[in-house]
Amino acid sequence: MRISVIIPAHNEEKYIGNCLDSINKAKEMFSKEVEIIVVLNRCTDKTEQISLSKNAKVIKEDSRNLSKIRNAGVKASTGEIIATIDADSIMSPDVLFEIDKALTSEKYIGGGIKIKPERYSVGIFLTYTIVNFLMFLTQMSAGLFWLYRKDFDMIGGFNEKLSIAEDIDFVKRLKIHGKKRGLKLRKLPKGNIITSCRKFDRFGDWHVFKFIFLESRKLRQAYNKQSSEYADKYF
């Protein structure tokens, strides 16, 4: 198996079909083998049935921890390359091809992809502008993560001790690992994912600024594992 795509899913019947359709369409542009692993997390809706109907393999991991959920999906997969995507995101048709192209160039350790929101407002535009600027400054990547399985194993996967920011921690460790081997992180120059704005719909289009400036203490507590209040509310 060349690529395994891992999708955490908690009651995602509204989104999982479109996500899987986009991956299956990307498979049509990619000549190598691809498997899709949907990790069911305490699902009480039709996520499992929809996933199976779209030719995905399903496993279950019921912990309230995204790192454990993603790691379980990787463990159940067989691909030489690992890619992770959220259930409420849609990949463009060229993504799998571009991932394989980047890794076979032997220039990159892995990385992320350009993220587009499904809708725009002033608050959403400014949020994404700031996030993209920070990504540029730090040379980090986000969104859909991709790398060789061997490197995923070498850095220990996602940190299961973290309840938030596990993706940032993952990329930091991947970047350090790549630097030791003379390889860079890469945001794919082609391809993108379109992600839902459901958190903006739920918390408001300016909620990121609210959390940063008004609830920074809760953020610090969640990151330092002193409280799960923020993680339980937001995730």
C-alpha positions in Angstrom: 0.0 0.0 0.0 1.4 3.4 -1.0 -0.7 5.9 0.9 -3.0 5.6 3.9 -5.4 8.4 4.7 -6.5 8.7 8.3 -9.7 10.4 9.3 -10.8 10.9 12.9 -14.6 11.0 13.1 -17.0 11.8 16.0 -20.6 11.9 14.7 -19.6 13.2 11.3 -22.6 12.0 9.2 -23.0 15.6 7.8 -19.5 15.8 6.5 -17.8 12.4 6.1 -19.5 11.6 2.8 -18.1 14.7 1.0 -14.7 14.1 2.6 -14.5 10.5 1.4 -15.9 11.5 -2.1 -13.0 13.9 -2.4 -10.4 11.3 -1.5 -11.9 8.8 -3.9 -11.8 11.4 -6.6 -8.1 12.1 -5.8 -7.5 8.4 -6.1 -8.6 8.5 -9.7 -5.6 10.9 -10.5 -3.2 8.6 -8.6 -2.0 5.4 -10.0 -0.8 3.8 -6.8 -2.7 2.1 -4.0 -4.6 4.1 -1.4 -6.5 3.0 1.7 -8.8 5.1 3.8 -9.1 4.6 7.5 -12.0 6.2 9.4 -11.5 6.1 13.1 -14.9 6.1 14.7 -15.0 8.0 18.0 -18.1 7.5 20.2 -20.3 7.8 17.1 -24.1 7.5 17.6 -25.1 8.6 14.1 -24.6 7.1 10.6 -20.9 7.9 10.2 -20.0 4.2 10.1 -22.6 3.3 7.5 -21.6 6.2 5.3 -17.9 5.4 5.6 -18.4 1.7 4.7 -20.5 2.7 1.7 -17.7 4.8 0.4 -15.1 2.0 0.6 -13.4 3.1 3.8 -12.1 0.8 6.5 -13.5 1.7 9.9 -12.0 1.1 13.4 -13.1 2.4 16.8 -11.2 4.4 19.4 -13.4 6.0 22.0 -11.0 8.1 24.0 -11.4 11.8 24.2 -8.0 12.5 22.8 -7.3 13.4 19.1 -3.7 12.1 19.3 -4.9 8.7 20.5 -7.5 8.6 17.7 -5.1 9.5 15.0 -2.4 7.2 16.3 -4.9 4.3 16.4 -5.7 5.0 12.7 -2.1 4.9 11.7 -1.6 1.7 13.7 -4.4 0.0 11.8 -3.2 1.2 8.4 -0.6 -0.4 6.0 0.5 2.5 3.8 4.1 3.5 3.3 2.9 7.1 3.4 0.6 8.5 6.0 -1.8 11.4 5.5 -4.2 12.8 8.0 -7.3 14.8 7.2 -10.3 16.0 9.3 -13.7 14.6 8.5 -15.1 18.1 7.7 -12.4 18.8 5.1 -12.4 18.2 1.4 -9.1 17.6 -0.5 -8.6 18.8 -4.1 -8.1 16.0 -6.7 -4.4 16.5 -7.1 -3.5 16.1 -3.4 -2.4 12.5 -3.3 -0.3 12.9 -6.4 1.4 16.0 -5.0 2.2 14.3 -1.7 3.8 11.3 -3.5 5.7 13.7 -5.7 7.1 15.7 -2.8 8.2 12.7 -0.8 9.8 10.9 -3.8 11.9 14.0 -4.5 13.8 13.2 -1.3 13.9 16.9 -0.4 11.2 17.0 2.2 10.4 15.2 5.5 6.7 15.9 5.1 4.4 18.8 5.8 1.0 20.3 5.3 -1.2 22.0 2.7 -3.0 25.2 1.9 -6.3 25.6 3.8 -9.3 27.4 2.4 -12.5 28.0 4.5 -15.8 27.1 3.0 -17.0 30.7 3.5 -15.5 34.1 4.3 -16.3 37.0 6.6 -14.0 39.7 8.0 -13.3 37.7 11.1 -12.6 34.5 9.2 -10.4 36.3 6.7 -8.3 38.0 9.4 -8.0 34.7 11.3 -6.7 32.8 8.3 -4.5 35.7 7.4 -2.8 35.7 10.8 -2.5 31.9 10.9 -0.9 31.9 7.4 1.5 34.7 8.4 2.6 32.8 11.5 3.0 29.6 9.4 5.2 31.6 7.0 7.3 33.1 9.9 7.9 29.8 11.6 8.1 27.8 8.4 5.6 25.4 9.8 2.8 23.6 8.0 -0.8 22.7 8.9 -4.0 21.3 7.6 -3.5 17.9 6.0 -0.4 16.3 7.4 1.7 13.9 5.3 4.9 12.0 5.8 6.5 8.6 5.5 5.3 6.0 8.1 8.9 5.4 9.1 9.3 9.0 10.1 5.9 9.0 11.9 7.2 6.1 14.0 10.6 7.6 14.6 9.1 10.8 16.1 6.6 8.8 18.1 3.4 9.8 16.3 1.1 12.4 17.9 1.7 13.2 21.6 -1.1 11.5 23.6 -0.4 13.6 26.6 -1.7 16.7 24.9 -5.4 17.7 24.8 -4.9 20.7 22.5 -2.2 21.9 20.1 -1.1 18.3 19.4 -0.8 19.2 15.7 1.6 22.0 16.4 3.6 19.8 18.7 3.7 17.1 15.9 4.9 19.4 13.3 7.6 20.9 15.5 9.0 17.4 16.2 8.8 16.5 12.5 10.6 19.7 11.6 13.5 18.9 14.0 13.6 15.3 12.8 13.8 16.4 9.2 16.6 19.0 10.0 18.8 16.2 11.3 18.4 14.5 8.0 18.8 17.6 5.9 15.2 17.6 4.9 12.7 20.4 5.0 9.0 20.8 5.9 6.9 21.6 2.9 3.5 23.2 2.3 2.4 21.7 -1.0 2.6 24.4 -3.7 -0.3 22.7 -5.5 -3.4 21.3 -4.0 -5.5 22.4 -1.0 -8.2 21.4 1.4 -11.5 23.2 1.9 -12.5 23.0 5.6 -15.9 23.7 7.1 -16.5 26.8 9.2 -18.6 24.9 11.8 -16.5 26.2 14.7 -17.0 29.8 13.5 -20.7 29.0 13.1 -20.8 27.7 16.7 -18.6 30.2 18.5 -18.7 33.2 16.2 -16.5 34.5 13.4 -14.3 36.3 15.9 -14.0 33.4 18.4 -10.3 32.8 17.9 -9.5 36.4 19.0 -11.8 36.0 21.9 -10.1 32.8 23.1 -6.6 34.3 22.7 -7.3 37.6 24.4 -10.1 36.7 26.9 -9.5 33.0 27.7 -5.7 32.7 27.5 -5.6 31.3 31.0 -7.8 28.4 30.0 -5.7 27.8 26.9 -2.5 27.6 29.0 -4.2 25.3 31.5 -5.4 23.0 28.7 -1.9 22.9 27.1 -0.2 22.2 30.4 -2.8 19.5 31.1 -4.1 21.3 34.2 -7.7 21.4 32.9 -9.8 19.8 30.2 -12.5 22.5 30.2 -11.3 24.2 27.1 -10.6 21.0 25.2 -14.0 19.6 26.1 -15.8 22.8 25.1 -13.9 23.4 21.8 -13.3 19.9 20.6 
